[in-house]
Amino acid sequence: MRVRILGTAAGGGLPQWNCACDVCAASRATGQGRTQDCLAISGDATNWYLVNASPDIRTQILATPELTPGPGRRQTPLRGALLTSAELDHTLGLASLREATDFTVYATKPVLEALPTRGVIDPYGGIRWCSLEDGRLTLQGGLIVESIPLGHKRPRYAATAPWADDWVVAYRFTDPRSGGVLVYAPCLAVWSPRWEAALDGADCVLLDGSFFTDDEMVDQTGAGPTASAMGHLPISETVAYRSAYPAARWIYTHLNNTNPVLLADSAQRRAVEEAGAEIAADGMVLDL
């Protein structure tokens, strides 16, 4: 299994266009930014799938050698995408892929029913939509995927949609040839028994690193909801679980622009590294 981390920032990227917090100011000063969270994954280095489709998807694909089109004039190694939620920063990139052919988007039923981009994309005719009814599938290239329901948080545009416990999911990818297991959860609201079961035997965990503390938005910008109100457990809470999984590589992604772990010399970054965890980087490659 090969995983290319295409982007690592939460919605808005880094720096965020309308933010002058300390982290965004440092990003502008150094010219070191991040694109919005998204993965590319393959079991055979030939058939590739996106996990989420960020608004930065065009830039991300162009920066990824494994996703270069060819040898046919309109041939691409991308076979589809799996969505972890219906949030705009996870789905807007689908509109940029509207001219795809033989491309399947997998998501839970409430996510597929809510997506506002479907009405825009469907007339182009090349994208199929597939509901994860049984929570398990095998991708071209051999990877086995299991979806793990994580929560009922709906995006703002679907605030009146019916309640369901699979508006947000994680994915567990297993390579039956190598035995490698990756668990990806860019949005994690609760540390539950179901989530712990998904971590069992994982070689690598890509985990929600949106905020370092629950009140980070208020501290950094003077306004905004808490991390928990936005459906994210802060790193300061989840890093305590790291020692329970010593065999797994533990990497934080989906990093909000206000998060001080984005500063290489911050005390928060040191705390993460001292706990044996890592901060994901755009373009990072994982082989499992």
Long-range contacts (C-beta under 8 A, 24 or more apart in sequence): 1-41, 1-42, 1-43, 1-143, 1-173, 1-175, 1-178, 1-180, 1-182, 1-286, 1-287, 1-288, 2-41, 2-42, 2-45, 2-66, 2-285, 2-286, 2-287, 3-39, 3-40, 3-41, 3-182, 3-204, 3-285, 3-286, 3-287, 3-288, 4-39, 4-40, 4-41, 4-64, 4-66, 4-67, 4-283, 4-284, 4-285, 5-39, 5-206, 5-253, 5-280, 5-281, 5-282, 5-283, 5-284, 5-285, 5-286, 6-35, 6-38, 6-39, 6-40, 6-50, 6-54, 6-56, 6-57, 6-60, 6-61, 6-63, 6-64, 6-282, 6-283, 7-34, 7-35, 7-36, 7-37, 7-38, 7-54, 7-56, 7-60, 7-282, 8-34, 8-35, 8-37, 8-253, 8-254, 8-255, 8-279, 8-280, 8-281, 8-282, 8-284, 9-33, 9-34, 9-35, 9-36, 9-37, 9-254, 9-255, 9-256, 9-257, 10-36, 10-37, 10-89, 10-210, 10-254, 10-255, 10-256, 10-257, 11-36, 11-87, 11-88, 11-89, 12-36, 12-89, 12-256, 12-257, 13-56, 13-257, 14-255, 14-257, 14-262, 15-257, 16-257, 19-221, 19-257, 19-258, 21-220, 21-221, 21-257, 21-258, 22-220, 22-260, 22-263, 23-220, 23-257, 23-258, 23-259, 23-260, 23-262, 23-263, 24-257, 24-258, 26-262, 26-263, 27-257, 27-262, 34-255, 34-262, 34-282, 35-59, 35-60, 35-282, 36-89, 37-89, 37-90, 37-186, 37-253, 37-254, 37-255, 38-90, 38-93, 39-184, 39-206, 40-64, 40-66, 40-67, 40-78, 41-143, 41-173, 41-182, 42-66, 42-77, 42-141, 42-143, 43-139, 43-141, 43-142, 43-143, 43-175, 43-177, 44-141, 44-142, 46-77, 46-141, 47-77, 47-79, 47-139, 47-140, 47-141, 48-77, 48-78, 48-79, 48-141, 49-78, 49-79, 49-80, 49-81, 49-82, 49-139, 49-143, 50-78, 50-80, 50-81, 50-82, 50-93, 51-81, 51-82, 51-84, 51-171, 51-184, 52-81, 52-82, 52-83, 52-84, 52-90, 52-91, 52-93, 52-186, 53-81, 53-83, 53-90, 53-91, 53-92, 53-93, 53-94, 53-96, 53-97, 54-89, 54-90, 54-92, 54-93, 55-88, 55-89, 55-92, 55-93, 56-93, 57-93, 57-96, 57-97, 58-93, 58-96, 63-283, 64-283, 74-101, 76-100, 78-103, 79-103, 79-104, 79-139, 79-140, 79-141, 80-104, 80-105, 80-106, 80-139, 81-105, 81-106, 82-106, 82-107, 82-145, 82-147, 82-171, 83-107, 83-111, 84-168, 84-169, 84-170, 84-171, 84-184, 84-185, 84-186, 84-187, 85-111, 85-153, 85-155, 85-167, 85-168, 85-169, 85-187, 86-110, 86-111, 86-114, 86-115, 86-154, 86-155, 86-158, 86-167, 87-155, 87-187, 88-155, 88-157, 90-186, 91-115, 91-117, 92-117, 94-121, 94-127, 95-120, 95-121, 97-127, 98-124, 98-126, 98-127, 99-124, 99-126, 100-126, 100-127, 101-126, 102-126, 103-127, 103-128, 104-128, 104-129, 104-130, 105-129, 105-130, 106-130, 106-131, 106-132, 106-137, 106-145, 107-131, 107-132, 108-132, 108-147, 108-149, 108-164, 108-166, 108-167, 108-169, 109-133, 109-164, 109-166, 110-154, 110-161, 110-162, 110-164, 110-166, 110-167, 111-166, 111-167, 113-161, 114-154, 114-155, 114-157, 114-158, 114-161, 116-157, 132-169, 142-175, 142-176, 142-177, 143-173, 143-174, 143-175, 144-173, 144-174, 144-175, 144-176, 145-171, 145-172, 145-173, 145-174, 146-171, 146-172, 146-174, 146-198, 147-171, 148-172, 148-185, 148-194, 148-195, 148-198, 149-194, 150-185, 150-187, 150-188, 150-189, 150-190, 150-192, 150-194, 150-195, 151-187, 151-189, 151-190, 151-231, 153-187, 153-189, 153-231, 168-231, 170-195, 170-198, 172-198, 172-202, 175-288, 178-288, 180-204, 180-287, 180-288, 181-288, 182-206, 182-286, 182-288, 186-253, 186-254, 187-231, 187-232, 187-254, 188-232, 188-233, 188-238, 189-228, 189-231, 189-232, 189-233, 190-233, 191-233, 191-237, 191-238, 191-241, 199-245, 199-248, 202-245, 202-248, 203-247, 203-248, 203-249, 203-288, 204-248, 204-249, 204-251, 204-286, 204-288, 205-245, 205-248, 205-249, 205-250, 205-251, 206-251, 206-253, 206-280, 207-238, 207-250, 207-251, 207-252, 207-253, 208-232, 208-233, 208-238, 208-252, 208-253, 208-254, 209-235, 209-252, 209-253, 209-254, 209-255, 209-259, 209-261, 209-279, 209-280, 210-234, 210-254, 210-255, 210-256, 210-259, 211-235, 211-256, 211-258, 211-259, 212-236, 212-259, 212-260, 212-261, 212-268, 216-256, 216-258, 216-259, 217-256, 217-258, 220-258, 221-258, 235-259, 235-261, 235-268, 235-272, 239-271, 239-272, 239-275, 239-277, 242-275, 242-276, 242-277, 243-275, 243-276, 246-276, 249-278, 249-286, 250-276, 250-277, 250-278, 251-277, 251-278, 251-279, 251-280, 251-284, 252-277, 252-278, 252-279, 252-280, 253-280, 255-279, 255-280
